[in-house]
Amino acid sequence: MNLSFLAIIILFSVPLIFAYGESEHDIDFLVYKGGQYLKLFEYDEALFHFDLVLSEEPDNVDALYYKGAVLSGLGEYDEAVEYYEQALNVDPQKQDALLNLQDALLQNASYEFGFLDGVLEVKVHDSKGDLIAFLRATKIKALEHKIVENFVEKWPVTKVITLDNQKLAVHQKEFLKQVEKTTILGFHEIPYSENVNIPLTATWHYQIPVEKGDVISYTYSIYRPLI
């Protein structure tokens, strides 16, 4: 082969070789590669790739979510919660992040059940619409986390009250649920989204005999400091 012709081939091949090499640093490629390492439980390699992405794009929702998943896999739920929340700040509709956030909250021993000030009223109506049971609890337990507080803050304010010389806004929300079992217990879940529920419970437990098809109304009136 003519040496000059070979030199021309090499000369024009160099940019192609460099271009191919640079593709490995493409953001989508790094996210994909990190995801593959995550599936193999190779957490160090996965973190390395997601951190590379976040150093270039701090708001990359997939890298934030996947890094949270890696931290959950390592049992570091405190940090995982932070990354799931960051992902949700970028994309509030990212259902995987919501599901993993809920799991991380429940797995993390530091998120103890604390009290939400307020009232829970439980009403049960039969298929004819007649009221067959009514209960009222004045203390409610919930996960002590800002996700609960932020969620409640979005509920409509029905009135303002004063307790212990402090003005409080009463945020109220009603949730309806059709009975599928023959007994309801004193443990509730607030629908946070289509796929995620926030676990709540009254401070006392109860059992109400019901029939399939009955409708339960859970009305939460939560007191929040008036700002």
C-alpha positions in Angstrom: 0.0 0.0 0.0 1.2 3.5 -0.8 2.6 5.1 2.4 1.1 8.4 1.6 -2.3 6.9 1.1 -2.0 5.1 4.5 -1.0 8.3 6.2 -4.2 10.0 4.8 -6.3 7.1 6.2 -4.7 7.4 9.6 -5.1 11.2 9.5 -8.8 11.1 8.9 -9.4 8.2 11.3 -8.0 10.0 14.3 -11.0 12.4 14.8 -13.3 9.4 14.5 -11.4 7.5 17.1 -11.5 10.5 19.5 -15.2 11.1 18.8 -16.0 7.5 19.7 -13.9 7.7 22.9 -15.7 10.8 24.0 -19.1 9.2 23.6 -18.4 7.2 26.8 -18.6 10.5 28.7 -22.0 11.3 27.2 -24.5 11.9 30.0 -27.0 9.4 28.8 -24.3 6.8 28.4 -23.0 7.4 32.0 -26.5 7.1 33.4 -27.1 3.9 31.5 -23.8 2.4 32.5 -24.4 3.4 36.2 -27.8 1.7 36.0 -26.2 -1.5 34.7 -23.7 -1.5 37.7 -26.7 -0.9 40.0 -28.5 -4.0 38.6 -25.3 -6.0 39.3 -25.1 -4.6 42.9 -21.8 -3.1 42.1 -22.5 0.0 44.1 -19.1 1.7 44.1 -19.0 1.7 40.3 -22.6 2.8 40.1 -21.9 5.7 42.4 -18.9 6.7 40.4 -20.9 7.1 37.3 -23.8 8.9 38.8 -21.5 11.3 40.6 -19.9 12.0 37.2 -23.3 12.9 35.8 -24.3 15.1 38.8 -21.0 17.0 38.6 -22.0 18.0 35.1 -25.8 18.2 35.6 -26.8 18.6 39.3 -30.5 18.4 38.3 -30.3 15.2 36.3 -33.4 13.5 37.6 -32.3 10.0 36.6 -28.9 10.3 38.3 -30.5 11.7 41.4 -33.0 8.9 41.6 -30.4 6.2 40.8 -28.0 7.5 43.4 -30.8 7.4 46.0 -31.4 3.7 44.9 -27.7 3.0 45.4 -27.7 4.5 48.9 -30.8 2.6 49.8 -29.0 -0.6 48.6 -26.2 0.3 50.9 -28.6 0.9 53.8 -27.8 4.6 54.0 -31.5 5.7 54.1 -30.9 9.1 55.5 -28.8 10.1 52.4 -31.1 8.2 50.1 -34.1 10.3 51.2 -32.3 13.5 50.3 -31.6 12.3 46.7 -35.2 11.0 46.2 -36.5 14.4 47.4 -34.1 16.2 45.0 -35.3 14.0 42.1 -38.9 14.9 43.1 -38.1 18.6 43.2 -37.0 18.3 39.6 -39.8 16.0 38.5 -42.7 15.7 41.0 -44.3 13.0 38.8 -41.5 10.6 39.0 -43.3 7.7 40.6 -40.3 5.5 41.2 -38.8 8.2 43.3 -42.0 8.5 45.3 -42.1 4.7 45.9 -38.5 4.5 46.9 -38.8 7.6 49.1 -41.7 6.0 51.0 -39.7 2.8 51.5 -36.6 4.7 52.6 -38.7 6.6 55.2 -40.1 3.4 56.6 -36.8 1.6 56.6 -35.0 4.4 58.4 -35.1 3.9 62.2 -34.5 7.7 62.7 -38.0 8.4 61.3 -40.0 7.5 64.3 -43.8 7.8 64.5 -44.5 11.2 66.0 -47.7 13.2 66.6 -49.6 15.4 64.2 -51.9 17.8 66.1 -55.4 17.5 64.9 -58.5 15.4 64.7 -59.5 12.4 62.7 -63.2 11.6 62.1 -64.1 8.2 60.7 -67.6 7.7 59.3 -69.0 4.6 57.8 -72.0 4.6 55.5 -73.8 1.5 54.1 -74.8 1.0 50.5 -78.0 3.0 51.2 -76.1 6.0 52.5 -77.1 5.5 56.1 -74.5 6.3 58.8 -73.7 3.1 60.6 -70.5 4.1 62.6 -68.8 7.3 63.7 -65.5 7.6 65.6 -63.3 10.6 66.5 -59.7 10.6 67.5 -57.9 13.7 68.8 -54.3 12.6 68.3 -52.9 11.2 65.1 -49.5 9.6 64.5 -47.5 10.1 61.4 -44.0 9.9 60.0 -42.0 12.8 61.3 -40.8 14.2 58.0 -41.3 17.3 56.0 -43.0 15.3 53.2 -46.0 14.9 55.5 -45.9 18.5 56.6 -45.6 19.8 53.0 -48.5 17.5 51.9 -50.8 18.7 54.7 -49.9 22.3 54.1 -51.5 22.0 50.6 -54.9 21.0 52.1 -57.6 23.7 52.2 -57.7 25.8 55.4 -61.3 25.6 56.8 -60.7 27.9 59.9 -58.2 29.4 62.3 -58.2 28.5 65.9 -56.2 29.5 69.0 -54.6 26.9 71.3 -52.2 27.8 74.1 -52.1 31.4 72.9 -51.0 30.2 69.4 -53.0 30.8 66.2 -53.3 27.6 64.2 -54.7 27.0 60.7 -56.9 24.0 60.4 -56.0 22.1 57.2 -58.8 19.7 56.3 -59.1 16.9 53.8 -61.6 14.1 53.3 -60.7 10.7 51.8 -63.4 8.2 50.7 -62.7 4.5 50.5 -65.0 1.6 49.7 -64.8 -1.4 52.0 -63.3 -4.6 50.7 -63.0 -6.4 54.0 -65.4 -7.2 56.9 -63.5 -5.2 59.5 -61.7 -1.9 59.5 -58.8 -1.2 62.0 -57.3 1.9 63.5 -54.6 2.2 60.9 -54.9 4.5 57.9 -53.0 5.6 54.9 -53.4 9.0 53.2 -53.2 8.7 49.4 -50.2 10.8 48.5 -50.4 9.9 44.8 -51.8 7.1 42.7 -49.0 4.8 43.7 -47.9 6.0 47.1 -49.7 6.2 50.5 -48.4 8.0 53.6 -49.0 5.7 56.6 -50.9 7.2 59.6 -52.6 5.8 62.6 -54.9 6.9 65.4 -53.3 6.8 68.9 -55.9 4.2 69.9 -56.9 1.1 67.9 -60.4 0.1 67.0 -62.3 -2.5 65.0 -65.5 -1.7 63.2 -67.5 -4.6 61.7 -68.5 -3.6 58.1 -69.8 -5.2 55.0 -68.3 -5.2 51.6 -69.5 -2.2 49.6 -69.8 0.1 52.6 -68.1 3.5 52.2 -65.7 4.9 54.8 -65.0 8.6 55.1 -61.7 9.7 56.7 -61.7 13.4 57.5 -58.4 14.8 58.8 -58.3 18.2 60.4 -54.6 19.0 61.0 -53.5 22.0 63.0 -50.5 23.9 61.5 -48.9 27.1 62.9 -50.3 30.1 61.1 -47.5 32.0 59.3 
